[in-house]
């Protein structure tokens, strides 16, 4: 009886894998010319790559969920060793490489290889560069979902054109929204319009071209909360902001009081001295083992 159950379970598992894998399209050299009318999420892999094999079941789940949710994004995979010329044209340098292809643009995914993170990336990048919030209800709904929220406020202007340009570059990392002044909460006061603000850490900060410099640089630096629980992926991304990173490296083997004291110290500095340090420093804590692993990988 037990043997029958094992066989039945195995058969169901094989059937499930077959069903979800059907949602992933195996791409060949015709893909370059046929892809133009669709948005594609593509895994460029090598058959011998261990990380690629580890990603494969996750990729099947991504494809199945996106198909079932009605997403217009098509999910595929390409053997980058068999079609090296095409992979090279898309800038593939290692395996696996995940890209979202939208028109003439190719966006790299560099986050954790989990179903949830990959789907969130695909939904964000495949949508509008800047999402309009027409009402206070929409604003409140979006604010509850995002720890860091970038917002353009005002009508047409050179600043808005620059904001859209930056969005086309940095949408791989964060969402971009726009609205009118009447939709914003009363506690947000602006000296002039148009304006770009970021809402995070229970408050907001207004972009100032004279103090903050280039808008793209400012957004890249401000796309994190002031204090973070940092992992290997986050540490890598922080390296691209140009900021120095002040980390409390915690260790479960040490007394809990010591870890709490270290984290509290960093949190206090990040909050109370933001005006002095926020432009140049990012604060957070990190598990000691992951910190060491990140250094080794780097």
C-alpha positions as CSV (number, residue, x, y, z in Angstrom):
1,X,0.0,0.0,0.0
2,X,2.8,2.4,0.9
3,X,4.5,1.6,-2.4
4,X,1.3,2.5,-4.3
5,X,1.1,5.8,-2.4
6,X,4.7,6.6,-3.3
7,X,4.1,5.8,-7.0
8,X,0.9,7.9,-7.0
9,X,2.7,10.8,-5.3
10,X,5.6,10.6,-7.8
11,X,3.1,10.4,-10.8
12,X,1.3,13.5,-9.5
13,X,4.6,15.4,-9.0
14,X,5.7,14.5,-12.5
15,X,2.4,15.6,-14.0
16,X,2.5,18.9,-12.1
17,X,6.1,19.6,-13.3
18,X,5.0,18.8,-16.9
19,X,2.0,21.2,-16.6
20,X,3.9,24.2,-15.2
21,X,6.9,23.6,-17.5
22,X,4.5,23.9,-20.5
23,X,4.2,27.6,-19.6
24,X,7.9,28.2,-20.2
25,X,8.7,28.6,-23.9
26,X,12.0,27.2,-25.1
27,X,13.5,29.8,-27.4
28,X,15.8,29.4,-30.4
29,X,17.4,31.7,-33.0
30,X,14.1,32.8,-34.4
31,X,13.4,34.6,-31.1
32,X,15.3,37.7,-32.1
33,X,12.9,38.6,-34.9
34,X,9.7,37.3,-33.4
35,X,9.8,38.9,-30.0
36,X,9.1,42.5,-31.0
37,X,5.3,42.5,-30.4
38,X,5.5,41.0,-26.8
39,X,7.1,41.6,-23.5
40,X,9.3,38.7,-22.5
41,X,10.9,37.5,-19.3
42,X,13.8,35.3,-20.3
43,X,16.2,33.0,-18.4
44,X,19.4,32.7,-20.4
45,X,21.0,29.5,-19.1
46,X,23.8,26.9,-19.7
47,X,22.9,23.2,-19.5
48,X,25.9,22.5,-17.2
49,X,25.3,25.4,-14.8
50,X,24.4,24.3,-11.3
51,X,22.8,27.6,-10.4
52,X,20.7,27.4,-13.6
53,X,19.4,23.9,-12.6
54,X,18.5,25.3,-9.1
55,X,16.5,28.1,-10.7
56,X,14.6,25.9,-13.1
57,X,11.7,24.8,-10.8
58,X,11.4,28.4,-9.6
59,X,11.2,29.5,-13.2
60,X,8.4,27.0,-13.9
61,X,6.4,28.4,-10.9
62,X,7.0,32.0,-12.1
63,X,5.6,31.1,-15.6
64,X,2.6,29.3,-14.2
65,X,1.6,32.1,-11.8
66,X,2.1,34.8,-14.4
67,X,0.0,32.8,-16.9
68,X,-2.8,32.1,-14.3
69,X,-2.8,35.8,-13.2
70,X,-3.5,36.9,-16.8
71,X,-0.1,38.7,-17.1
72,X,0.7,39.8,-20.7
73,X,4.4,38.9,-20.0
74,X,5.5,35.8,-21.8
75,X,8.1,33.6,-20.0
76,X,10.8,31.8,-21.9
77,X,14.3,30.3,-21.5
78,X,17.2,30.1,-23.9
79,X,20.3,27.9,-24.0
80,X,22.9,30.7,-24.2
81,X,25.6,28.3,-25.1
82,X,23.6,27.0,-28.2
83,X,22.6,30.5,-29.3
84,X,25.6,32.4,-28.1
85,X,25.3,35.1,-30.7
86,X,21.8,36.1,-29.6
87,X,22.8,35.9,-26.0
88,X,25.8,38.1,-26.6
89,X,23.6,40.7,-28.4
90,X,21.4,40.8,-25.2
91,X,24.5,41.4,-23.1
92,X,24.5,38.0,-21.4
93,X,27.9,37.5,-19.6
94,X,27.1,34.8,-17.0
95,X,24.6,32.1,-16.2
96,X,21.8,32.3,-15.3
97,X,21.0,35.7,-16.6
98,X,17.4,37.0,-16.2
99,X,16.2,39.8,-18.4
100,X,12.9,41.5,-19.2
101,X,12.7,42.5,-22.8
102,X,10.3,45.3,-23.6
103,X,10.5,46.8,-27.1
104,X,14.1,47.9,-27.7
105,X,14.9,47.8,-24.0
106,X,16.4,45.0,-22.0
107,X,16.2,45.1,-18.2
108,X,18.5,43.0,-16.0
109,X,17.2,41.3,-12.9
110,X,19.7,41.1,-10.1
111,X,17.6,40.3,-7.1
112,X,16.9,37.1,-5.1
113,X,16.0,34.2,-7.2
114,X,12.6,33.6,-5.6
115,X,9.3,33.3,-7.3
116,X,7.9,36.3,-5.5
117,X,10.8,38.6,-6.2
118,X,11.0,37.7,-9.9
119,X,7.3,38.1,-10.4
120,X,7.3,41.5,-8.6
121,X,10.2,42.6,-10.9
122,X,8.4,41.5,-14.0
123,X,5.1,43.2,-13.0
124,X,6.9,46.4,-12.2
125,X,9.1,46.7,-15.3
126,X,6.5,45.5,-17.8
127,X,4.0,48.2,-16.6
128,X,4.0,52.0,-17.1
129,X,7.3,53.8,-16.3
130,X,5.3,56.3,-14.2
131,X,2.0,55.3,-12.6
132,X,-0.5,58.1,-12.1
133,X,-2.4,58.3,-8.8
134,X,-5.7,60.2,-9.5
135,X,-7.2,60.2,-5.9
136,X,-6.3,60.3,-2.3
137,X,-7.7,56.7,-1.9
138,X,-5.3,55.5,-4.5
139,X,-2.4,57.4,-2.9
140,X,-3.2,55.8,0.5
141,X,-3.5,52.4,-1.0
142,X,-0.1,52.7,-2.7
143,X,1.6,54.2,0.3
144,X,0.6,51.2,2.5
145,X,2.3,48.8,0.0
146,X,5.6,50.6,-0.4
147,X,8.2,51.4,2.3
148,X,9.9,53.8,-0.1
149,X,7.7,55.8,-2.4
150,X,8.9,58.2,-5.2
151,X,6.4,60.8,-6.3
152,X,6.3,63.5,-9.0
153,X,3.9,66.3,-8.1
154,X,2.7,68.9,-10.7
155,X,2.0,69.2,-14.4
156,X,4.1,69.0,-17.5
157,X,7.6,70.4,-17.0
158,X,11.3,69.7,-17.8
159,X,11.5,68.1,-14.4
160,X,8.8,65.6,-15.3
161,X,10.6,64.8,-18.5
162,X,13.7,64.2,-16.5
163,X,11.7,62.1,-14.0
164,X,10.4,59.9,-16.8
165,X,13.9,59.5,-18.2
166,X,15.2,58.4,-14.8
167,X,12.3,56.0,-14.4
168,X,13.3,54.3,-17.6
169,X,16.7,53.6,-16.1
170,X,15.8,52.8,-12.4
171,X,12.5,51.0,-12.7
172,X,14.5,47.8,-12.3
173,X,14.8,48.9,-8.6
174,X,11.7,50.8,-7.6
175,X,8.3,52.1,-8.7
176,X,7.7,55.7,-9.9
177,X,4.4,57.6,-9.3
178,X,3.0,61.0,-10.2
179,X,0.0,63.0,-8.9
180,X,-1.3,66.5,-8.4
181,X,-0.9,68.6,-5.2
182,X,-4.5,68.1,-4.1
183,X,-4.1,64.4,-3.8
184,X,-1.1,64.7,-1.4
185,X,-1.6,64.5,2.4
186,X,-1.8,67.8,4.3
187,X,1.4,67.1,6.2
188,X,3.4,67.3,3.0
189,X,4.1,71.0,2.4
190,X,6.0,72.0,-0.8
191,X,7.6,75.4,-1.3
192,X,7.1,75.2,-5.1
193,X,5.8,73.0,-7.9
194,X,6.6,70.9,-9.7
195,X,8.5,68.7,-7.2
196,X,9.9,65.3,-6.7
197,X,9.6,63.8,-3.2
198,X,10.4,60.5,-1.5
199,X,8.2,59.2,1.3
200,X,9.9,56.8,3.8
201,X,10.8,56.3,7.4
202,X,7.6,58.0,8.5
203,X,8.4,61.3,6.8
204,X,9.3,62.7,3.4
205,X,12.2,64.4,1.7
206,X,12.0,66.8,-1.3
207,X,14.5,66.7,-4.1
208,X,16.6,69.9,-4.4
209,X,18.7,70.1,-7.6
210,X,21.2,72.5,-6.0
211,X,21.8,70.5,-2.9
212,X,21.2,66.9,-4.3
213,X,22.7,67.2,-7.7
214,X,21.6,64.9,-10.5
215,X,18.0,63.5,-10.1
216,X,19.1,59.9,-11.0
217,X,21.9,59.9,-8.5
218,X,19.5,61.2,-5.7
219,X,16.9,58.6,-6.4
220,X,19.5,55.8,-6.6
221,X,20.7,56.9,-3.1
222,X,17.2,57.4,-1.6
223,X,15.6,54.1,-2.8
224,X,16.4,52.4,0.5
225,X,14.9,53.0,4.0
226,X,17.3,54.8,6.4
227,X,17.9,51.6,8.3
228,X,17.8,48.1,6.8
229,X,18.1,44.4,7.6
230,X,20.8,43.8,5.0
231,X,21.4,40.6,3.1
232,X,23.9,39.7,0.4
233,X,21.7,41.0,-2.5
234,X,21.0,44.3,-0.7
235,X,24.7,44.8,0.1
236,X,25.5,44.4,-3.6
237,X,22.8,46.9,-4.6
238,X,24.0,49.4,-1.9
239,X,27.4,49.3,-3.6
240,X,25.8,50.8,-6.7
241,X,24.5,53.8,-4.8
242,X,27.9,55.2,-4.1
243,X,27.2,55.3,-0.3
244,X,29.4,54.0,2.4
245,X,27.6,51.3,4.5
246,X,27.7,51.3,8.3
247,X,26.7,47.8,9.4
248,X,26.1,46.3,12.8
249,X,27.3,42.7,12.2
250,X,25.3,40.5,14.6
251,X,25.9,36.9,15.6
252,X,23.4,34.6,17.2
253,X,26.2,33.0,19.1
254,X,26.8,36.2,21.0
255,X,24.6,37.4,23.9
256,X,21.3,38.8,22.7
257,X,21.9,42.0,24.7
258,X,25.1,42.7,22.7
259,X,23.3,42.3,19.3
260,X,20.4,44.6,20.5
261,X,22.9,47.2,21.7
262,X,24.8,47.3,18.4
263,X,21.6,47.5,16.3
264,X,20.2,50.2,18.6
265,X,23.3,52.2,18.2
266,X,23.2,52.1,14.4
267,X,19.5,52.8,14.3
268,X,19.9,55.9,16.6
269,X,22.7,57.3,14.4
270,X,20.6,56.7,11.2
271,X,17.6,58.5,12.7
272,X,19.0,61.3,14.8
273,X,21.8,62.3,12.5
274,X,20.1,61.9,9.1
275,X,20.8,65.5,8.0
276,X,24.5,65.0,8.6
277,X,25.1,61.5,7.2
278,X,22.2,60.4,4.9
279,X,23.8,61.6,1.7
280,X,26.9,59.6,2.2
281,X,26.0,56.6,4.5
282,X,23.5,53.8,4.6
283,X,22.8,52.1,7.9
284,X,21.7,48.6,8.9
285,X,22.5,45.3,10.4
286,X,23.5,42.0,8.9
287,X,23.9,38.4,10.0
288,X,27.6,37.6,10.6
289,X,27.6,34.5,8.5
290,X,25.9,36.2,5.5
291,X,28.4,39.1,5.9
292,X,31.3,36.8,5.6
293,X,29.8,34.9,2.7
294,X,29.2,38.2,0.9
295,X,32.8,39.2,1.3
296,X,33.9,35.9,-0.1
297,X,31.6,36.2,-3.1
298,X,32.8,39.7,-3.7
